[in-house]
Amino acid sequence: MKALILVDLQNDFMPGGALAVNEGNLVIEPANRLAEKFELVIATQDWHPADHGSFASNHSNRKPGEMTKLDGLDQILWPNHCVQNTTGAEFHPKLKQNLITRVFCKGTNPKVDSYSGFYDNQQRQATGLGDWLREKQVKEVYVMGLATDYCVKFTALDAVSEGFVTWLVTDGCRGVNLQLGDVEKALAEIQKAGVKLIESKKIESAKS
């Protein structure tokens, strides 16, 4: 069994959002196309409480982009984004949510950030995604979404470490690129870990 994992296709990561990823909206169309091809489609969703420790606004005299420590881990401070029950946390309106089999929320613990769809950044608490995929007898996953150098990267790395054959859909991702070259470094890192790169059209042709 194969599954498609759509990472954080939420309003706050789209152009005009609180933590906009450049061209983030362009991944919606390939996401919808591929979702039609998979029996199992998983969506991850950042779902932060308003007092989340990764928000710069919750630290005195700190700005987005600065570094701090959050429960012992290095943490980039972000603008408030994907706050629970806000429009920014909702999926992009053009995403075909009727094709999504299951949604897994992450980032709900204010004391630790959670980039991966599988675990928080301390690997202490699982979202349940790994166990759910195994229950569905999934052996192979295709990962796409936002952003390449953060949540997509860590979701793909955890998928490999959990034993799944893992593909990254290259044209279905966009990156933050806080530092020039971050996306390229992320792609190199995940390939080194065993993730394979593929374009959406190759997946579609194989499944047609």
N, C-alpha and C positions, 0 to 999 in steps of 0.2 A: 504494500500500500504506500502511496505517495501523498504528501500533503503540501499545501502552499501556506506559507506564513507571511502575512502582511503586517509589517512593523509600523505602528504609530502613525497611521494615515489620518491625522487629526488636524482640526482647523488651526490650532496654534502653531503648527509646524509648516503651514502653507503661507505663501506670500500674503503679507498683511497681518499675519498672526503674531502672537507675543514672542515667539522664538522661531521666526520664519527661516525656512531652508530655501535657498535660491532654487527656483524651478521645481519646488516640491510638488506643486500641483500637476506636473507633467507625469508623475508616476501613477496617477489615478487611472488613466486610460489603459496602460498595460496591466495594471492590477485587475481591472474589470475583465479584460480579455482572458487573462490566465485563470481567473476565478471560475470562468465558465468551463474550464478544462479539467478541474480537479474535483474529486468527490469530497475531499476534506479541505476546507479553507479556514485557517485560524487567523484571527486578528489580535494583535497586542494593543493595549491601550494604556498610555500614561494616565494615571488617576491619582493626582497628588492632593493631599490635604493642604489647606491654605497656609498652614504653619510649617510646610516642608523645609527641612534644613538646607536643601540645595538652592533655595531662593535667596538671592542677594538681599531682598527686602527684609528678610528675617535676621539679618546680621547688621549690627551698628556700623555705620560709615563704610559699608562695603558696596562694591559695584559689580554688575554682571561681567564675567570674564576673569575676575580675580580668583585666586585659589585660597582655600581654607582647609581645615580638617573637619570631617564629619564622622563622628564615632570612630576616630582613629584612622580613617582613610583620607587620602588627598581628594579634594572635591572642588570641581569648577563651580563657581556660583553662576546661576542662571537667572534670567528674568522670570517672574511668576508665569507659569504656563501649565496648561492642562489641569487646572484646578477642578476638583470633583464637582460635577453638576453645573458646569459652566459651558457656554457655547464653544469656547476654545478647546475643551476636552472632547467634544463630539467629533465623530468621523466626518471627513469631507462629504458635503451633501451629494456629490456625484459618485461617490463610492457605492457600488451595488451591495448594500448590506444584506440583502436577502440571500446572497450567495455565501455568506459567512456562516460556517458551522458552529463556531465557538469563539467567544471573546475571552482573553485572559488579561486581567488588569495588573498593573505593576506600579511601583513607586508609591504605594499606599502608606508605607511606614515613614513618618517624618524624620526619623533618625538616620536613614540610609537611602541613598539613591538607588535606582534600579534601571540600568540600561537594557539588560538582557530580558527577553521574554520568558526565560527559564528561571532565573534567580535574581536576588538583589545583588548589589555590588560587593557584598561581603560573603556571598555564597552561603548565607546562613538560612535563608528562607526561600523555598521553592514556590513558584506560582502554580504548580500543578501541571504545567504544559508537558513536561517530559513524561510523567506518568500517564497522562491522558493519551499522548501519541502512542505509547507502548500498548495501552489498552486497546487502541484502534489498530494495532499491529502495523503501525507505520514504520517503514525502514528507511525512507528517503524523504528529505524535506527540501523545499525550494523557498529561499528567503528573499524578500524584497521590501522596500519601504524607506523610512526616514529614521535617522540619518545614517549614511554609509559609515561614517567615522565614529559613531557612538552606538546607538541602539541596534542598528543592523549588524554592525561588526560583532558586538558582544552576544547577540542572539545567535549568529552563525557560529561563533567560537564555542558557545555552550552546546549547540546542536551537535557539533562534531564530538565534543567531549562526552556527550550523552550517548554516543554510539550511532548516531544517524548519519547516513550518507547525505552530505549537505552541499547544495548548490546555491550560489548567489546570482540572482537575476540582475545583470549589470545595468541594463537600461531601465530597470524598475527601481533604481535607487538614486538619491541625491545626498550630498554631504554638507555639513556645516562649514568645514575648512576654517576653523578658528585660526589655525596657523597654516600658511601655504604649504601644500603637500600632505596635509593630514589624510585626505581621501586616498591618495596613492599609497601611503604608509599602511592604512587600514586594509586595503586590498592585498598588499604584499603579506601582511601579517596573517590574514585569514587563509590565504593560499598556502602559506608555510604550514599552517595547522591542518591542512587537508581539505579545505573548502574548494569546490570547483566553480569556475565562472561560466556563465551561459547567458545568451541573449533570449529574450522572450519569444522571438520568432522561431527559434530552434525548438523550444518546448512545444509551441503550437503545432509545428509541422510534424513533430514526433507523435503528437496526440490526435492529429486529425485523421 
